[in-house]
Amino acid sequence: IKFEDSLEKDLSRRDFTINAMALKQLRITNYELGINEKEIIIDEKYLLVDYFGGEKDLKKRIIRAVGEPEDRFKEDALRLMRAVRLACQLGFEIEPKTERAIVKMAGGIKFISGERIRDELVEILESDQSYEGIMMLHELKLLQYIIPELERGVGVEQSRHHIYTVFKHSVLSLKHTPNKKWQVRLASLLHDI
């Protein structure tokens, strides 16, 4: 852990722009001294401090890494999966540069503890977009490290009773599971594994 000595440095080490904003208590001296262009008056008591465009990304519903995405993901590879989780929970898109970095650095997830991965996976499964989350994990090359058994079903044909590959059948089972409990959704997803 490296402690920073300024708010801007602290916020620069956050994962995504929407998480890199802060509230600053407004004092009369702020008016006398002037307000930084990265500070937005919320009301008579607070300023929103936004050095990295988080408010704009929040309005546009975008997940964007703070600074260079590869630097953020090197600090903590769980952020690769957290981007997918936030996109699912919030109904946001992951911005292209951040997506490319996730694909490039996907292998880093294998160095993260199983407990931390499980926690993110559970939150993805609990979201209203659990199917989209699993598909994002697949497309961003993370699923092969998280649930390799599911990934191995890609392109694997089934008997005449199934029209889809094992992978497609599994993710469609998740998509059409009416139960919202993550345990039931996980069971649906893995029922043919």
C-alpha positions in Angstrom: 0.0 0.0 0.0 1.3 3.4 -1.0 -0.3 6.4 0.8 -0.6 9.5 -1.3 -0.1 13.1 0.0 -2.7 14.8 -2.2 -6.3 14.2 -3.3 -5.4 14.2 -7.0 -2.7 11.6 -6.5 -5.0 9.5 -4.4 -7.8 9.7 -7.1 -5.3 8.9 -9.9 -4.8 5.4 -8.4 -8.5 4.5 -8.4 -9.7 1.9 -10.9 -12.3 3.7 -13.0 -13.2 7.3 -13.6 -16.6 6.9 -12.1 -14.9 5.8 -8.9 -12.3 8.6 -9.0 -14.4 11.5 -7.8 -14.6 13.1 -4.4 -16.7 15.5 -2.5 -14.9 18.5 -0.9 -16.5 20.6 1.8 -17.0 24.1 0.6 -15.8 26.9 2.7 -16.1 30.6 2.1 -12.4 30.8 1.4 -13.0 28.6 -1.7 -15.0 31.5 -3.2 -12.4 34.0 -2.2 -9.5 31.9 -3.6 -11.3 30.7 -6.7 -12.4 27.2 -7.7 -10.3 24.8 -9.8 -11.9 24.0 -13.2 -11.9 20.3 -12.1 -14.2 21.2 -9.2 -17.9 21.6 -9.6 -20.2 23.2 -7.1 -22.8 20.7 -5.9 -24.6 22.9 -3.5 -23.7 25.6 -0.9 -21.8 22.9 1.1 -19.9 20.7 -1.3 -17.8 20.7 -4.4 -17.4 17.6 -6.7 -13.7 17.1 -7.4 -13.4 15.3 -10.7 -9.8 15.3 -12.2 -10.5 12.4 -14.6 -13.9 13.0 -16.3 -15.9 10.6 -14.1 -19.0 12.8 -14.1 -19.0 12.8 -17.9 -18.5 9.0 -18.0 -21.2 8.5 -15.4 -23.7 10.5 -17.6 -22.6 8.6 -20.7 -22.7 5.2 -18.8 -19.1 4.3 -19.6 -16.5 2.3 -17.6 -13.1 3.8 -18.3 -9.9 3.1 -16.5 -8.2 6.1 -14.8 -5.1 7.0 -16.8 -3.4 4.1 -18.7 -5.6 1.0 -18.3 -2.6 -1.4 -18.2 -1.2 0.5 -15.3 -4.4 0.2 -13.4 -4.7 -3.5 -14.1 -1.1 -4.2 -13.1 -1.8 -2.7 -9.7 -4.7 -5.1 -9.1 -5.7 -7.7 -11.8 -9.1 -8.1 -10.1 -10.0 -4.8 -11.7 -10.2 -6.7 -15.0 -13.2 -8.6 -13.7 -14.5 -5.6 -11.7 -15.0 -3.7 -15.0 -17.3 -6.4 -16.2 -19.2 -6.5 -12.9 -19.8 -2.8 -12.9 -20.9 -2.8 -16.5 -23.4 -5.6 -15.6 -24.7 -4.0 -12.4 -25.0 -0.5 -13.9 -25.9 -1.3 -17.5 -22.8 0.6 -18.7 -20.4 0.0 -21.6 -16.7 -0.6 -21.2 -14.8 1.9 -23.3 -12.7 0.4 -26.1 -9.2 1.2 -24.8 -10.1 -0.3 -21.4 -11.5 -3.3 -23.2 -8.4 -3.9 -25.2 -6.3 -3.7 -22.1 -8.5 -6.3 -20.4 -8.0 -8.7 -23.3 -4.3 -8.1 -23.3 -3.9 -8.6 -19.6 -6.6 -11.3 -19.0 -4.0 -13.8 -17.8 -3.3 -11.7 -14.8 -6.6 -12.8 -13.2 -5.0 -16.3 -12.5 -2.9 -14.6 -9.8 -5.9 -13.4 -7.9 -7.3 -15.4 -5.0 -10.3 -17.6 -5.7 -12.2 -15.9 -2.9 -11.9 -12.4 -4.6 -12.8 -13.9 -8.0 -15.8 -15.7 -6.4 -17.1 -12.5 -4.9 -17.0 -10.6 -8.3 -18.6 -13.6 -10.0 -21.4 -13.8 -7.5 -22.1 -10.1 -8.0 -22.2 -10.6 -11.8 -24.6 -13.5 -11.4 -26.8 -11.5 -9.1 -27.1 -8.6 -11.6 -29.9 -8.1 -14.0 -27.4 -8.7 -16.8 -25.8 -12.0 -15.7 -26.0 -13.5 -19.2 -24.3 -10.4 -20.7 -21.7 -10.6 -17.9 -20.7 -14.1 -18.6 -20.6 -13.3 -22.4 -18.4 -10.3 -21.6 -16.0 -12.5 -19.5 -15.9 -14.8 -22.5 -15.3 -12.1 -25.1 -12.7 -10.4 -23.0 -10.7 -13.7 -22.5 -11.3 -13.8 -18.8 -13.7 -16.8 -18.6 -11.0 -19.3 -19.5 -9.3 -18.5 -16.2 -12.5 -18.2 -14.1 -14.6 -21.1 -15.3 -12.4 -23.0 -17.8 -14.8 -25.9 -17.9 -17.5 -23.7 -19.3 -15.1 -22.2 -21.9 -14.2 -25.7 -23.1 -17.8 -26.0 -24.4 -17.2 -23.5 -27.1 -17.7 -25.2 -30.5 -18.6 -28.5 -28.9 -21.7 -29.9 -30.6 -24.3 -31.9 -28.8 -26.6 -34.8 -29.6 -29.7 -34.4 -31.8 -31.7 -33.3 -28.8 -29.8 -30.0 -28.6 -29.5 -27.4 -31.3 -26.7 -25.4 -29.6 -23.1 -26.1 -28.7 -22.5 -26.9 -25.1 -21.3 -23.4 -24.4 -24.2 -21.7 -26.1 -26.7 -24.0 -24.4 -25.2 -23.3 -21.0 -25.2 -19.5 -21.3 -28.7 -19.6 -22.7 -29.8 -21.7 -19.7 -28.5 -18.9 -17.5 -30.2 -16.2 -19.6 -33.6 -17.9 -19.2 -33.3 -18.8 -15.5 -36.3 -17.0 -13.9 -34.8 -17.4 -10.4 -32.7 -14.4 -9.2 -30.6 -16.3 -6.7 -27.0 -16.5 -7.7 -26.8 -20.2 -6.6 -29.6 -21.2 -8.9 -28.2 -19.1 -11.8 -24.8 -20.7 -11.3 -26.4 -24.2 -11.3 -28.2 -23.4 -14.6 -24.9 -22.1 -16.1 -23.0 -25.2 -15.1 -25.6 -27.9 -15.4 -23.9 -29.6 -18.4 -20.3 -29.2 -17.1 
